[in-house]
Amino acid sequence: MSFQGPIYTDAGKALHNRPIGTGTLKFTKMQMGDGSLGGTTIAALTALINPLVTMEVQQVKQYSDYIVVTAPFTNATITTAFNWRKIGLFAADPDYPNDRTKDVLFCYQNAYSSAASIPPGSQEFIERLMNIPIKLSDVSDVTITISASLIYALKNPLTGKIYPDDIPDLNYIAETQKGAANGVASLNANGKVPSRQLPSMGILPQIRVTTNAGATVTATYSGQTITGSAGEDGMCMLDIPSYGTWLCEATLSGKTSKSASVTVDTVKQYYASCSFVVDLATSSWAEIAEYAPEAASKYAEGNPIWNIGDERQITLTNGEVITVKIADFNHDHNAGTILPVTFIMKDCLLTTYKMNADNTNYGGWPSSDLFSILVNTIYPKLPDDLRAVIQKAYKTSAYITESGGSGSGTNVMDIWFLAEDEVSSTASLAIGSGIEGTIYPIFTDDASRIKKVNDVASNWWLRSCGRNASYMCRVKTDGVPDIAVAQSQYGVAFGFCI
């Protein structure tokens, strides 16, 4: 349907043109009808012909040189369909401001042949806002009379509440709808929805907690506790019923995660991480191994839980206590499988060893006396719980043959000695320089390569073979890589992966 623009009636013009001070213009109601004008002019109208629906004006919005008058319409009480052809806007007669029977038909609109059919409410429920724009000479002198019955306007037929999006900027909200389900929320002095009204809104603040899959997540604040479970993706969504600083924690298999505090002060989604931090110094090796992939991932993301150089003590079966340090993450591999964490000894064992009883390096490290000692004597001294989680690593070693040739091979090792390539970025002493691995970032300078035997700086063996038949590689007491004859008695420091 299409209406012509609003046309003043003669009575409306007279009301609008009354001298200032003789009464304020007050719009009171609209009426809808289906009658025809016949021979009557719009200017002469003082009432609608055959009015069918009366709507109380709910709002007047004032702009620079015009106003928009709004009234809500519903067909809920209409029992017979009609053709909506006309609408009129009424204003109070200043001489009878409280008598609605004296209201003046201010302006009128007619759709003529484009009238719309309005069905009864039982057939199709209709609600809409009727807006009539009016150009006035002085919009500052316009007020509105509002009936208390307007709290029933614009109701959702299913909930009986006013549609929140349809509530215009009135100076009040019906008390029955403040903070009520399907109602509206008011704002506190900080411009926030009051905490007590949050549960009734249907949309609550949320904390999205990242933790381990299957963990139970709790958020607590001021005697309130909210609980949820993390799904397979490790995410748990908690609906938060009030503002405040909530403490989030997760529990899994009897262990409690690192807590996270989240200050909730508006209706939005917040984020928290409740990671199960495994303390490298005190946790069991089984726990360390289980957490190692996540620790490597966190390190790669730039959000490390463990760092290169972090230490852990190990008590060997003979009572000797050694310290190992994280040398790197995702550095070593086994048949293409990346191993998450590599440890090396901080210092050497208390016992020193010869690489070979005779002064040769034939066959390289895998053929040496010390290789056999490492595998058959030193490795069994590691505690059972550590040996249970050690992952074998591929380690390449070059060698010299008795015939003067050379070659290289790969050993799959539980524990191993370091190569010159793995402790120095400028390796050149070994016959296998450049093929025996890459430097661990824990080695940054000569000082970082110094290792002690019984608290005294010592030479210590590398697995790299020198370039002639008598020499193996070592690190000197000052941390500089060098070579030495195979019969030399030096310290040993091994590495391993989990």
HUWOTA-V616893 format. One record per pair of residues at least 24 apart in sequence whose ideal C-beta (glycine too) atoms are under 8 Angstrom apart, sorted by the first residue. I is the first residue (numbers start at 1). J is the second residue. D is the distance in whole Angstrom. If there is no record, write none. Layout:
{{I	J	D} {I	J	D}}
//
This chain:
{{1	84	7} {1	111	5} {1	114	5} {1	115	6} {1	116	4} {2	111	6} {2	114	5} {3	87	7} {3	109	4} {3	110	7} {3	111	5} {4	109	6} {4	110	6} {4	111	8} {4	112	8} {5	109	7} {6	89	7} {6	107	4} {6	108	7} {6	109	5} {6	132	6} {6	133	7} {6	134	6} {7	42	5} {7	43	8} {7	107	6} {7	108	6} {7	109	7} {8	43	8} {8	106	7} {8	107	5} {9	42	7} {9	43	6} {9	44	7} {9	45	5} {9	46	7} {9	104	8} {9	105	5} {9	106	7} {9	107	7} {9	108	6} {10	43	5} {10	44	7} {11	46	6} {11	104	5} {11	105	6} {11	106	8} {12	91	7} {12	104	6} {12	105	7} {12	106	4} {12	107	5} {15	91	6} {15	93	8} {15	94	8} {15	104	5} {15	106	6} {16	106	8} {16	136	7} {16	137	7} {18	94	7} {20	138	8} {20	141	7} {22	94	6} {23	94	2} {23	95	8} {23	97	7} {24	94	7} {24	141	6} {24	142	7} {24	143	5} {25	91	6} {25	136	8} {25	141	6} {25	142	5} {25	143	7} {26	91	6} {26	92	4} {26	97	7} {26	142	8} {26	143	5} {26	144	6} {26	145	5} {27	57	5} {27	60	6} {27	69	5} {27	89	6} {27	90	7} {27	91	5} {27	92	8} {27	106	7} {27	142	7} {27	144	6} {27	145	8} {28	56	7} {28	57	6} {28	90	5} {28	91	6} {28	92	5} {28	100	7} {28	103	5} {28	145	5} {29	54	6} {29	55	6} {29	56	5} {29	57	6} {29	71	7} {29	89	8} {29	90	5} {29	100	7} {29	103	7} {30	54	8} {30	55	5} {30	57	7} {30	69	8} {30	71	4} {30	87	6} {30	88	7} {30	89	5} {30	90	7} {30	130	6} {30	132	7} {31	55	7} {31	87	7} {31	88	5} {31	90	7} {32	73	7} {32	84	6} {32	86	7} {32	87	5} {32	118	8} {32	130	8} {33	84	8} {33	85	7} {33	86	5} {33	87	8} {33	88	8} {34	82	5} {34	83	5} {34	84	7} {34	85	5} {34	86	8} {34	115	7} {35	85	7} {35	86	7} {36	85	7} {37	110	7} {42	108	5} {42	110	7} {45	88	8} {45	105	6} {45	108	6} {46	104	8} {46	105	6} {47	88	8} {47	105	6} {48	86	6} {48	88	5} {48	105	7} {48	108	8} {49	86	8} {51	88	8} {52	78	8} {52	82	6} {53	78	7} {55	130	6} {56	146	8} {56	147	5} {56	149	7} {56	150	6} {56	153	8} {57	89	8} {57	144	6} {57	145	7} {57	146	8} {58	146	7} {58	150	5} {58	153	6} {58	168	7} {58	170	7} {59	144	7} {59	168	4} {59	169	7} {59	170	7} {60	142	6} {60	143	8} {60	144	5} {61	168	8} {61	169	8} {62	139	5} {62	140	7} {62	142	7} {63	139	7} {64	139	8} {65	135	6} {65	136	7} {65	139	7} {66	133	6} {66	134	6} {66	135	5} {66	136	7} {66	139	7} {67	133	7} {67	134	5} {67	136	6} {67	139	5} {67	142	6} {68	131	5} {68	132	7} {68	133	5} {68	134	8} {69	131	7} {69	132	5} {69	133	8} {69	134	7} {70	129	5} {70	130	7} {70	131	5} {70	168	6} {71	129	7} {71	130	5} {72	127	7} {72	128	8} {72	129	6} {72	130	7} {72	150	8} {72	153	4} {72	154	5} {73	126	7} {73	127	7} {73	128	5} {73	129	7} {73	130	5} {74	121	7} {74	125	8} {74	126	7} {74	127	5} {74	153	8} {74	154	8} {74	155	8} {75	118	6} {75	119	7} {75	120	7} {75	121	5} {75	124	8} {75	125	7} {75	126	5} {76	121	4} {76	125	7} {76	157	7} {77	121	7} {78	118	7} {78	119	8} {78	120	5} {78	121	6} {79	120	5} {79	121	8} {79	122	7} {80	120	6} {81	117	6} {81	118	6} {81	119	5} {81	120	6} {81	123	8} {82	117	8} {82	118	6} {83	115	4} {83	116	7} {83	117	6} {83	118	8} {84	111	7} {84	115	6} {84	116	5} {84	117	7} {84	118	5} {85	110	6} {85	111	5} {85	112	7} {85	115	4} {86	110	5} {86	111	7} {87	130	7} {87	132	7} {89	132	5} {89	134	8} {92	145	7} {97	145	8} {106	134	8} {107	132	7} {107	134	6} {125	157	5} {127	154	6} {127	155	8} {127	157	8} {127	163	8} {129	154	7} {129	166	7} {129	168	8} {146	170	8} {151	176	7} {151	177	8} {156	182	7} {192	243	7} {192	265	7} {192	266	6} {193	267	6} {195	241	8} {195	242	4} {195	243	5} {195	244	8} {196	242	8} {198	240	8} {198	241	6} {198	242	6} {198	243	8} {198	267	7} {199	241	5} {201	267	7} {203	267	6} {204	239	4} {204	240	6} {204	241	6} {204	267	7} {205	239	8} {205	240	4} {205	243	8} {205	264	5} {205	266	7} {205	267	5} {205	268	6} {205	269	8} {205	270	7} {206	237	6} {206	238	6} {206	239	6} {206	240	6} {206	268	8} {206	269	5} {206	270	7} {207	237	8} {207	238	5} {207	240	6} {207	246	6} {207	248	6} {207	262	5} {207	264	7} {207	269	8} {207	270	5} {207	271	7} {207	272	6} {208	235	6} {208	236	8} {208	237	6} {208	238	8} {208	269	6} {208	270	7} {208	271	5} {208	272	7} {209	235	7} {209	236	5} {209	237	8} {209	238	7} {209	248	5} {209	250	7} {209	260	8} {209	272	5} {209	273	7} {209	274	6} {210	234	6} {210	235	6} {210	271	7} {210	272	7} {210	273	5} {210	274	7} {210	275	8} {211	236	7} {211	250	4} {211	252	8} {211	257	6} {211	273	7} {211	274	4} {211	275	7} {211	276	7} {212	250	7} {212	252	5} {212	257	8} {212	275	8} {212	276	6} {214	252	6} {215	250	4} {215	251	6} {215	252	4} {215	257	7} {215	274	7} {215	276	8} {216	250	7} {216	251	5} {216	252	7} {217	248	7} {217	249	7} {217	250	5} {217	274	7} {218	248	7} {218	249	6} {218	250	8} {218	251	8} {219	246	4} {219	247	7} {219	248	5} {219	262	8} {220	246	7} {220	247	5} {221	245	6} {221	246	4} {221	247	7} {240	264	5} {240	270	8} {248	272	5} {248	274	6} {249	274	6} {250	274	4} {250	276	7} {252	276	7} {275	305	7} {277	305	6} {278	305	8} {280	306	6} {280	310	5} {280	311	7} {280	312	5} {280	326	8} {281	311	7} {281	312	6} {281	313	7} {284	385	6} {285	383	8} {285	385	5} {285	386	5} {285	388	7} {285	389	5} {285	498	7} {286	385	6} {286	388	7} {286	389	6} {288	312	8} {288	389	7} {288	498	7} {289	389	4} {289	498	5} {292	340	4} {292	341	5} {292	498	5} {293	340	5} {295	329	7} {295	340	7} {295	341	7} {296	329	4} {296	330	5} {296	340	4} {296	341	6} {299	329	5} {300	329	7} {300	330	7} {306	341	8} {308	441	6} {308	442	5} {309	442	6} {311	346	7} {312	343	7} {314	382	7} {314	383	7} {314	386	6} {315	383	7} {316	381	4} {316	382	7} {316	383	7} {317	380	7} {317	381	5} {317	382	8} {317	383	7} {318	381	6} {320	349	7} {320	350	6} {320	381	8} {322	346	8} {322	347	7} {322	349	7} {323	347	7} {324	496	8} {325	442	6} {326	442	7} {327	440	4} {327	441	8} {327	442	5} {327	495	7} {328	440	5} {328	441	6} {328	442	7} {331	438	7} {331	440	6} {332	393	4} {332	394	7} {332	497	5} {333	393	7} {333	394	6} {334	391	6} {334	392	6} {334	393	6} {334	394	6} {334	412	7} {334	497	8} {335	394	7} {339	391	5} {339	393	6} {339	497	4} {339	498	7} {340	497	8} {340	498	7} {341	497	7} {341	498	5} {342	393	8} {342	440	7} {342	495	6} {342	496	8} {342	497	5} {343	495	6} {343	496	6} {343	497	7} {343	498	7} {344	418	7} {344	440	7} {344	442	7} {344	493	7} {344	494	7} {344	495	4} {345	451	7} {345	493	4} {345	494	6} {345	495	7} {346	451	7} {347	451	5} {347	452	4} {347	453	7} {347	491	8} {347	493	7} {348	451	5} {348	452	7} {348	453	5} {348	458	6} {348	460	5} {348	491	3} {348	492	6} {348	493	5} {349	378	7} {349	453	8} {349	491	7} {349	492	6} {349	493	7} {350	453	7} {350	454	6} {351	492	8} {352	453	6} {352	458	7} {352	489	5} {352	490	6} {352	491	5} {352	492	7} {353	461	7} {353	489	7} {353	490	7} {353	492	6} {354	486	7} {354	487	5} {354	488	7} {354	489	5} {355	461	6} {355	472	5} {355	486	4} {355	487	8} {355	488	7} {355	490	8} {356	486	4} {356	487	7} {357	487	7} {358	486	7} {358	487	7} {359	470	5} {359	485	5} {359	486	6} {359	487	5} {360	469	6} {360	470	6} {360	486	6} {361	399	7} {361	400	6} {361	465	5} {361	466	6} {361	469	6} {361	470	7} {361	471	6} {361	472	5} {361	486	5} {362	399	7} {362	400	6} {362	401	6} {362	402	5} {362	469	7} {363	399	5} {363	400	8} {363	401	7} {364	397	5} {364	398	6} {364	399	3} {364	400	7} {364	463	8} {364	465	4} {365	397	5} {365	399	7} {365	417	7} {365	463	4} {365	464	8} {365	465	7} {365	472	7} {366	397	6} {366	399	7} {366	409	7} {366	411	6} {367	399	7} {368	472	8} {368	486	7} {370	417	8} {370	461	7} {370	492	7} {374	415	6} {374	416	8} {374	417	7} {374	492	7} {374	494	7} {375	414	8} {378	415	7} {378	492	7} {378	494	7} {379	414	6} {379	415	5} {382	415	8} {387	414	7} {389	498	5} {390	414	5} {390	415	7} {390	496	5} {390	497	7} {390	498	6} {391	497	5} {391	498	6} {392	497	8} {393	496	8} {393	497	5} {395	419	8} {395	436	8} {395	437	7} {395	463	7} {396	432	7} {396	435	6} {396	436	5} {396	437	7} {397	432	7} {397	436	6} {397	463	6} {397	464	7} {397	465	7} {398	430	7} {398	431	5} {398	432	3} {398	435	7} {398	436	6} {398	464	7} {398	465	6} {399	431	8} {399	432	8} {399	465	5} {400	431	6} {400	465	6} {400	467	8} {400	468	8} {400	469	6} {402	469	8} {406	431	6} {408	432	6} {408	435	6} {408	436	8} {414	496	6} {415	494	4} {415	495	7} {415	496	5} {416	463	7} {416	494	6} {416	495	6} {416	496	7} {417	461	6} {417	462	6} {417	463	4} {417	492	7} {417	493	8} {417	494	6} {417	495	8} {418	462	6} {418	463	7} {418	493	7} {418	495	6} {419	462	6} {419	463	5} {419	464	5} {419	473	8} {420	462	6} {420	464	4} {420	473	5} {420	481	6} {421	464	7} {423	449	6} {423	462	7} {423	475	6} {423	481	6} {424	449	8} {424	481	5} {427	464	8} {427	481	7} {429	464	7} {429	466	7} {429	467	7} {429	473	6} {429	481	6} {429	482	7} {429	483	5} {430	462	8} {430	464	4} {430	465	6} {430	466	7} {430	467	7} {430	473	5} {431	464	8} {431	465	5} {431	466	7} {431	467	5} {432	464	6} {432	465	7} {433	464	8} {436	463	8} {436	464	6} {445	479	7} {446	478	6} {446	479	3} {446	480	6} {447	479	6} {448	479	7} {449	475	5} {449	479	4} {449	480	8} {449	481	7} {450	475	8} {450	477	7} {450	478	7} {450	479	4} {451	475	7} {451	491	6} {451	493	5} {452	491	8} {453	491	4} {458	490	7} {458	491	4} {459	484	7} {459	488	7} {459	490	4} {459	491	7} {460	490	6} {460	491	4} {460	492	6} {460	493	5} {461	490	5} {461	491	7} {461	492	6}}
//
